[in-house]
Amino acid sequence: MIIEILYVCIMENEEKLCDLTFLRSFTANDLTRMNRYIGMFLDNAPKLLQQIENGRIAGDWQTVKIAAHSLKPQLNYMGIKKLQDVITNIEFFAGAGTNFDQIHSLSQTLQTVCAEAMIELKTYL
């Protein structure tokens, strides 16, 4: 019992990656619609992350740019503010064909934070 209470306290104090304020406003706080958008993100984000990774490995910067551009608004809808600069820089660097080493480190950050955010988002469903 004490362990369960401690876990709840830790989870309540843990900083959230996702701020669903925009999504709540956009859906007029309709839980069905919110769940649909969260579900769409959980389905689409892994595919786009894989495209970014595959494009990065292959040196296909156009694919990286397009996938990053597609993922950017989805991250904003889910309120994952921690990744706004990361995804913007990936898109910009890939489009410019520069800073490939930074794209690598940024994409690692993107993958890690998205994985954590997706776990968090699943708790809202």
matplotlib code that plots the C-alpha trace (Angstrom):
import matplotlib.pyplot as plt

x = [0.0, 2.8, 4.6, 1.5, 1.0, 4.6, 4.3, 1.2, 3.0, 6.0, 3.8, 1.9, 5.0, 6.8, 7.1, 4.8, 6.1, 2.7, 0.6, -2.8, -4.1, -4.2, -5.8, -8.4, -9.3, -9.2, -11.6, -13.8, -12.8, -14.5, -12.8, -13.8, -12.2, -9.1, -8.7, -9.0, -6.3, -4.0, -4.6, -3.7, -0.5, 0.4, -0.2, 1.5, 4.5, 6.4, 6.1, 7.4, 10.2, 11.2, 11.2, 13.5, 15.8, 15.9, 16.4, 19.2, 21.0, 20.6, 21.6, 18.2, 17.8, 14.6, 12.9, 14.1, 12.9, 9.4, 9.0, 10.1, 7.8, 4.9, 5.7, 6.1, 2.4, 1.6, 4.1, 2.5, -1.0, 0.2, 1.9, 5.4, 7.1, 10.5, 10.8, 9.7, 13.3, 14.6, 12.1, 12.5, 16.2, 16.1, 13.7, 15.9, 19.3, 17.9, 16.5, 19.7, 21.8, 24.0, 24.9, 24.5, 26.2, 23.7, 20.8, 22.1, 22.2, 18.9, 17.2, 18.4, 16.8, 13.6, 13.4, 14.0, 11.6, 8.9, 9.1, 8.6, 5.8, 4.0, 4.0, 2.6, -0.1, -1.2, -2.3, -4.8, -6.6]
y = [0.0, 2.5, 1.6, 2.3, 5.7, 6.6, 5.6, 7.8, 10.7, 10.3, 10.1, 13.2, 15.2, 13.9, 16.5, 15.7, 15.7, 16.2, 19.3, 18.5, 22.1, 22.7, 19.4, 19.9, 23.3, 22.0, 19.2, 21.3, 18.9, 16.0, 12.9, 10.8, 13.2, 13.6, 9.8, 9.6, 12.2, 10.6, 7.2, 8.7, 10.1, 6.8, 5.1, 7.6, 8.9, 5.5, 5.3, 8.9, 8.3, 5.2, 7.2, 9.8, 7.1, 5.2, 8.4, 9.5, 6.1, 6.1, 9.8, 10.5, 14.0, 14.7, 11.8, 13.1, 16.6, 15.4, 13.0, 15.7, 18.2, 15.8, 15.0, 18.6, 19.5, 16.2, 16.9, 20.3, 18.9, 16.5, 19.5, 17.9, 21.2, 19.7, 18.6, 21.8, 23.0, 19.4, 18.6, 22.1, 21.7, 18.3, 19.5, 22.6, 20.8, 18.0, 20.5, 22.4, 19.3, 20.4, 19.5, 15.8, 15.0, 17.2, 15.5, 12.2, 13.5, 15.4, 12.3, 10.2, 12.8, 12.8, 9.0, 8.9, 11.7, 10.4, 6.9, 8.4, 10.7, 7.8, 5.9, 9.0, 9.4, 5.8, 6.6, 9.2, 6.5]
z = [0.0, 0.9, -2.3, -4.4, -2.7, -3.2, -6.9, -7.4, -5.7, -7.9, -11.1, -10.1, -9.5, -12.6, -15.4, -18.3, -21.8, -23.3, -22.7, -24.1, -23.7, -27.4, -28.2, -25.5, -27.0, -30.6, -29.8, -27.5, -24.7, -26.5, -25.1, -28.0, -30.5, -28.2, -28.1, -31.8, -32.4, -29.7, -31.4, -34.8, -33.4, -31.8, -35.2, -37.4, -35.3, -35.3, -39.1, -39.5, -37.0, -39.0, -42.2, -40.6, -39.3, -42.6, -44.6, -42.3, -42.6, -46.4, -46.7, -48.3, -46.9, -48.9, -47.1, -43.7, -44.5, -45.6, -42.7, -40.2, -41.8, -41.5, -37.8, -36.7, -36.5, -34.9, -32.1, -31.7, -31.4, -28.6, -26.9, -27.0, -26.7, -25.8, -29.4, -31.2, -31.8, -32.4, -35.2, -36.8, -36.9, -38.4, -41.1, -41.8, -41.8, -44.0, -46.4, -46.5, -46.8, -43.9, -40.4, -40.8, -37.5, -35.8, -37.6, -36.1, -32.5, -33.0, -34.4, -31.4, -29.1, -31.2, -31.0, -27.2, -26.3, -28.7, -27.1, -23.7, -24.9, -26.5, -23.2, -21.5, -24.2, -23.9, -20.3, -21.6, -23.7]

ax = plt.figure().add_subplot(projection="3d")
ax.plot(x, y, z, "-o")
ax.set_aspect("equal")
plt.show()
